[in-house]
Amino acid sequence: MKKVLLLLLCLVCIVSLVEAKIVSDSLYQMPKTKIAPVIDGVEDAVWKTLDWNYQRLYVVDGAAADSGQSLTGMSKAMWDETNFYLIFYTIDDVNSDIPTNPGWNQDAIEWYIDADNSKIPNGVSPDPGGGLAPGDYQFTIPHWMIGTEEGRLTSVFGASFDTVGCEFKLRDVPDTEGFVGVIYEIKIPLASLGIDGASCANSVIGWELQQDESDNGTARQFMSKWWSPSNNSWTDASLWGNAILADREVDSTLEINSTTATITIDGQLDAAYAASNPVTMNLVRVGDPPGADAVNTDPIFGAGITTYPLWDATNMYVLMEVTDLVIADIPTNPGWNQDAIEIYFDADNSKIPNGVSPDPGGGLAPGDYQFTIPHWMMGTEEGRLTAVFGASFDTVGCEFKIVDREARGNEGWLVEQGAGYNVEMKIPLASLGIDGSQPGTVIGFELQMDNGNNGTAREAMQKWWHNSNNSWTDASLWGTAVLGGVTAVQENPSVVNNYRLDQNYPNPFNPSTQITYTIPRNERVKIAVYNILGKQVAELVNGTKNAGTYTVNFSAENLSSGVYFYKLETGSTVLSKKMMLLK
């Protein structure tokens, strides 16, 4: 009997290792907002605390008149108990308006939502064929509607759609403000989509975003897509991806999550950073002042940063993934005047402007810090602490590491696909004057990327919060962050199209364990536990659940040691697994 138990124990442990949770980008993340944005085509402060989701695919419909280097897009979405909000930044150097064409057959964006994530294919009942099933929606907004949005609600949402509370706004973005293109901002009431805002947290819905492009003034020539390269998204919801209405709440302050992991400063995006709230750049300026004759020689998305900040009771950790297709090292230049990253901390969030006491003017007040790390320091980091942190800064415990990174693919023109380098740094909180004893400390925060390709000087820069070139001397221009709590990463978003019942953890257990399961649509679910004779000994779930991933606790205090089975049952699926109670 002992040998049998030992064998079962080994098998269970192996299964547990195989079933370890992973994080992927197959779910479009939509946090819950505490602040409703103004629908005006401007990126409000709350939008800046979200990271951009880049269009993943670049699809050529016809003969190429444009290139992927001057057409792509990025988006952010969030929700509250009343509305969906979407902001889409379409990067397009040539806008062609053709009001007489169907919306998709010109410069436009398309937004697809499958409220119950049923993913019904074209022609499968209740899908009518050549259209979409009830509860599946396509909204198309062509650029030519700019300035006439209020009178175009029916054109965009359809005659049968309840447009009360719907809004959208377009705004052309000039080169003095960022990448040349258009910002589309949209609000749709959840009730109009058949979604209950009071109970939809962590629900998974069908999701797709599409950008249509025409340069010839006649018809669409290109598309960028978030999920599927197919041209049949308009009639086949099974081609759409997935989005989650996450229960993480956001406002105009960036939450920097805490970590309990041990982080090695090696320039690698370790698993610990999955718990971070990523930060992407919101502003770009080419030349100084913006729009000057200086030319950024990288392609349109040839440069950018995704930053992963974390903290623990002792240190601040920051991993910056820099995409830069052309790297120019100029050791004789000041750090900012070449390829480099800059990070700013205002320990007490006092946001003292330039020249206002105790700010000295032309510098920063005590407790405000700017750290600049140029790419050329790679390989010499250990001897550069003073150069980066300053002669008066306590560098004991400080570390940073730079490593080059190869391109990860070439699907479209994406920041996240390109080659570049990573910068990872660790700074003791005590050196910054930050109290790490508990969450809730509010600090000033800013990020900057300097980009120079001509071997002479900086040509462009990207910023997280403010487009000014004076962040180095004016902390009032910086954004705000708060030290948050620990975030556990549980979901496996790569399998949300299917039913899934995970191995319980821990296993073996005494006396309690957790069971995680995933359902791809809203339906009635039962999860029960049975003994080895097939008798039900506990019922953990019995009711209707929204599509998504859930974790339930099982306590076996009143049960004896042995093997038990737990089963997930829905109207169409039965899954079961074995677990062991060892007291």
N, C-alpha and C positions, 0 to 999 in steps of 0.2 A: 504493500500500500504506500509506504514511504517513497519507493522508487517511482510509482505512478504519479504521486503528488509532485515529486521533484521534476519529472518530465513535463508535467503540465505547467509547472512554474516556469521552467525554461522556455517553453513554447509561448506562454503568455508574455514573458519579458521580451521575446523577439518580436512578437506582434506589436507590442507597445512602441518599440523602437521604429518599426516601419511606419506606424501611424502618426509619428511626430508631426505637429502642426507646422505648416509653412506659410509664408506670405508671398503673394504674387500681385501683379498689377492687372489681373483679369476682372477686378471689380472697380467700377468708377465710383469713387468715394464722394458722398454728399453729406457733409456735416449739418447739424441743426444750428441755425443762427438765432442768436438772442436779439439781433438788430435787423430790422427789415431794410434792405437797401432802397435808395431812391432810384426809380427806373428812369435814368437820364443818359445812359451810355457812358457814364463816368465810373471808374473803378473806385468805389467808396472804400473807407478804411477797413470795413469788415471783409471785403473781397481780398484785400492784400494779405490777410492772415491765412488764406487758402493757397495751396500750390496749384500751378497750372497743370491741366491734363492736355498733353500734346496730341494732335491728330497723328495717327500711327501709319497711315497708308496714303500714298500718292498715286492716283489712278489716271491714266491718259485715256480720254474718250476719243479724241480725234487728233489731227495733226498738231504738233507742238508749236505754239506761238509764244508761250510763256515757259518757264522752267520751275521745277520744284524749289529752286533757290529763292523765288520771289512769290511763291504761293504756298502757304500752309496756314495752320490755325491752332489755337489753344483755347481751352475753356475751363470754367469753374462752375459748379452748381451747389446749391444748398437749399434747405427747406426749413419751414417752421410749421406750426400746427394748422396754418391756413393756406400757405402757398409754396409752390416751387419757384426757385429763382435760378436763372442761367445767364452767364455773361460769356460771350464768345468773341474772341479777338481774332479776326481774319486778317492775315498778313497778305496783302495783295497790292502790287505796285501799279496795277492797271484795272480800274473799275469800268465795266461796260454795262450800261443800263439799257434794257430792251423791254419796256413795259408791255409790248404786244406779244411777247413770248410767254409760255408757261413759266412759273417761277423757277423751276429747276433748270431751265434752259438758258441760264445767264448767271451773273454774279449773285449768289444767294447762299443762305445756310438752311439746312434742314435738321429738324429735331424730332426724334422718334421716341415714343414712350409706350411700353406694354405694361399697363397698370398691374395686372395680376401675374405677369411673367409667364403666361401660358405658352408663348412662342409657337403659335399656331402657324403652320406652313401655308403657303399660297394654295387655295383651292380645297383645303381640308376644313370641313364644317367646324365652326360657323363662319370661317373665312369664305367670302363670296367668290374668290378667284378674281385676279386683276384688281384687288383692293386689299383692305385690311379687315380683320374680324372686329366685332364690337369690343371696346376697351383697349384697342390698339390705335395709336394716334401718330399722325405725321403733320408737322407744322413747317411750312416753307416761307421764308422771308427774303424776298429779293432786295438788292441794294437800292433799287429805284424808289422804294417806298419811303426813303429818308425824307423827313419833313412832313410826311402825310400819315404818320403812324396811327393817329387817333381814329381816322376814318377807314382804316384798313383791317380792323379786327376780324370781320366776317371773312375777308379774303384770305387771311392767314389761318384762322382757326376753323372755318367752315360754317355753313349756314345752320347746321344742326347742333353746333357746339355752344354751350352756355358761356358766353364771353364776358359776363358780369365779373368784374374784378381782374380781367386780363389786361395786361399792358405790355407794350414793347417799344423800344427806342433804339435808333441807329445814330452813330456819330462817326464821322470821318476823323481819323487820327493823322495829324500832320507830322512831318519829319522832325519838327522842333520838340515833339512830345514823346516820340517813341518810334517803333516800326511803322512805316506807312501802311495804312490799312483801314479797317472799319471795326468798331465795337458794336455788337448787338447785345442788348440787355432785355430780358424777358421775364415776366411774372405770370404764372398760371395758378389759379386756385386748385388745391388738391381735390376739392369736392367735385369740380368739373371733370376730373379724371377718374372719379370713382374711388378715391383713396381717402381713408379715414385718418386725418391728421393727428387724432388723439391716441391712436394705437399702432401707427405705422413704423415706429422706431425699429431699426434693424431689418426692415422688410427689404426684399430684393425685387427689383422691377427690371423689365426689358428696356434697353437703352442703346441708342445709336445717334451719332452726330455726323453730319455731312456738310462739306463745303463745295459749292458749285462755282465754276470759274469760266468766264468767256472773255477773251481778248479781241476777238474778231468782230464783235458787234452783231453776230448772226446766231450762234448757238453755243451750248456748253462744249468746252474742249477738255476740261480736267475736273477731277474731284479729289478732295482729301476726305478720308474716313477715319472714324475712331476705331471701329471694330472690324467690319467686313469689307473686302474690296469689291463685293458684288454691286452691280447696278440695280438689283432687284429688292433693295431694302424697302422701297415704297409699297411692295405688295407681298412681302414675305417676312413676318416677324420672327421666324426661326433663325434668321440670319443676324439678328441683333445681339448685342452683348448684354451685360448685366451691370446694374448700378445698385448701390446700397444706401438707404436712408439712414446713415449712421447716427448713433445717439450721442456722438461727441459734439459738444456745444462750442460755438465760436462767437467771438465778438471782435471788437477792434483791437484787442490785445492778443498777441501771439502767445500761446501756451507752450512752454518748453517743458517737456515731460521729464520725470525723474526715472532713473534706471537703477536696478540692483545688480546689473551685470558687471563683470570685470572687463574693461575695455583696454586693449593693447593699442598703443599709438603706432600704427604701421601703415597708415594710408589706405586701408581696406575698409569697404562698407560691410562691417561685421553684422551678424544677425541682431545684435543689440540695438542697432539703429532702426530696426523695424518698428520699435516703439516710439520713435520720434515723429513729430508733426513736421513734414518736410516744408521747406521754404524755397520758393522760386522767385526769380527777379520779375518785377512788375514794370520797370521803367528802363529806357535806354536813351542815351544821348550820343550822337556822333558829332564830333567837333566841339569846340568850346568858344563861343556859346553854341548850343545845339543848333544843328542845321548849317553850321559853317562849312567851309570848303573841304575840311578834312574828310578823307574817305576811309570807311571801314572796309578793308579788303576781304574779310571773311564773308562767305555767303550769308544770306539773311538769318539763318539759324545756325551759323557756324560758331557761335559763341553763347555761352550761358552758364548758369550755375543752379544746381539743386543742393540745398544745405540741410543737414540733419543735426540739429542741436539736442543735447541731453545734459542732465546734471545729476550729481549725487550729493551726499552730504559734504563732500570734500572738494569736488572739481566741477568745472564746466567742460563739456566735450563738444567739439564741433567737427563734423566731417563735411567737406565741401567737394562735390563732384563738379569739376569745371570742364565744360566742353569748349574746346578751342582748336579749330582745324589748322591754324597757323600760329605757332608759338615763337616769339622773338624774345631772346634773353639779352638784356642790356645792363650788365652789372655796374657800369659806370653811371647809370641814370638813377635818380631817386626811385624808390620802390614803386610808387604809384604811376610812374611815367613809362610803363612797359606792361608786359603780361604779369598780373599779380591779383591777389585777393586782398580785401580789406574788411575787417570786422570791428565793430564799435560797441562798447559797453558803457552805460551810464548807471553806476552802481546804485544810486538812490533815486533815479529817474527824475532828477531835478530839472533837466532840460534847460540848462542855463544858456542863454544866447551868447553869441560872440561879443566880447567886450563888456558884458554885464558882470560885475563883481560877484564871485571871485574869478570869473573867466578873465584871463590876462589880455585878450584880444590877439587874434592871429595864432591861437592855440586852443587848448581845452582846459576847463576848470578841474581842480582836484577831484578825483573820483570818476572822471570821464576818461575813457581810454580808446585809442585807435591803434590797431595792430595791422601792419602791412606785411604780406609774405609774397615776394616775387618768385616766379617759377625758377629763376636761375639759382636759387639757394638749394635746389634738390641735390641731395648727396652730401651737403655740408651743414645740415640742420643743427647738429649738436653744438657747433661753434658759433651759431648765429642767434642765440637766445637774446643777447643784449641788443643786437641789431633790430630784432623784431619787437621786443617788449620794452626797450628803453633802458638807459643806464640806471635810472632811479627806481625801476620796477623790480620787485622781489621775484626773481626767476626760479627760485627753488621749487621744484615740482612741475615746472612748465616743460612741455614737450610739443614739438610739431614734426610732421613728416610729410614729404611730397613724393608722390609716385606717379609716373606717366601711365596712361590708360589707353588701350587700343579701342578702336571703333567696335561697337557691338552689333552692327548691322547696317543695312542701307535701305530700309523700307520707308520711303518718303524722306523728307528733310527735317530731321528731328534733333532737338537739343540732346535728348536722352540717348540717341543712337551714336553720336559722333565721338571721335577720339578727343583726348585731352589729358587732364591730370587730376588727381585727388589731393586735397590738402586736409590733413587731420591734425587737430590740436587739442591739448589739455591744458587748462589754466586753473590753479587752485582758487577757489572762491575767496579765500582769505586775502589773497593778493589783490583781488578786485574790490575788496571791501564789501562782499556780499555775504549775508547770513544764510548759510545752507542748512540750518537746523530744522527747518520745516518749510513746506510749500507755502506759496502766497506772496513771496517777495516780488515786488514789481521793479523792473529795471528798464532803462533805455536801451535800444538795440537797433543796429543798422548793418547792412551787408552791401558790399560793393565789389564789382569785378572790373579790373582795368584791362584793356585790350589794345595792344600795339603790335602791328605786323610789319611796319616799315623799317624796323631796326633803329629808329630814331627817337620816337616819342609815342605816348598814348594817343590813339586815334578815337577810341570810343570807350564808354563805360556803361555798365548796367547796375541798377540800384534796386533794393527791396522796397524802401519806403518813400524816399524823396529824391527828385531828379536833380537837385542842386549839386553843384560842384563844391559846396562849402561845408559838407559834413565834417571835414577834418578840423574845422574851427568853430562849429556851431551845433551844440548838442540839442538845441530846440528843434532841429530838423529831423531828428531820429524818431523811429517808431517806438512802440512799447511792447514789452514781453513780461510774462509772469512765470515764476517757477511753479510748475504744476506737479501733480502726483504721479505715481507709477501707473503705467498703462500696460496691461497684459495683452499679448497678441494671441488670439485664439483661432480665428477663422481660417479656413482653407478655401479662398475664393476661386481656385482653379476648378472646383467641382460643383459649383452652385447650379449647373444645368441639370444635375442628377440628384437622386436620393442618396443619402449617405448616413451610415451609422458608424461612428468612430469607436475604436477600442476605448473602454473606460480607463480613466487614469486617476490615481495610481492603480496598478493591478499587478500582483495581488494587493488587497486593501484590508484595512481594519480601522474603524468600522465603516468609514464612509468613502465614497468615490464620486467622480464626476463622469457624466455621459454626454457627449456632444453629437448632435445630429443635424442634418441639412435636408430641407425639402425645397423643391424648385417652384412650388406654386402654393397659393393659399388653399388650405383644405383641413379636414379633420384628422387629427393625429392621436394615436394611442401608443404609449410606451409603458411596458409592464415588465416585471421581473418574475422569473419562474425557477423553481428548484429542479433538481435532476430528474424528478418524477413527472415534471410537466405541470405541477400545481402553481398557480399564480400566488406569489407571496407579497407583491407590492405593485401599485399602480402609480407611475410617476407623472404621466401626462395623459389627459383625455379631454380634448377640445379642439377648436379651430385655431390654427396658427397661420400667420402670414408667411410667405416664402422667405427663407433665410436660414441662418445657422443659429442653433440654440444649445445651451449647456444646462443640464439639470443635475441636481445632487441626489445621491441615493445613500441612505443611512441604513446599515444592517445591524444595528445594536441588538435587536431581538432575534437575530438569526444565528444559526450555528455555522461553524466552518464548513467549507465545501465549495463545490462548483455550482454556479448559477448561470442562467441564461437571461439576457434582456432582449426584448423584441420591439421593433418599430413597425406599426401597422397604419397604413392609410387605405383609401378606397381602392388603390391600384397596386400597392407595393407592400411587401413584408420583408424586413431585414432582421437578422438576429446575430448576436455575438455571445461569447462565453466569457465569464469572469470568475475570479477566485477570491473567496473570503477566507483569510487566515487569521484566527484569533490566538 
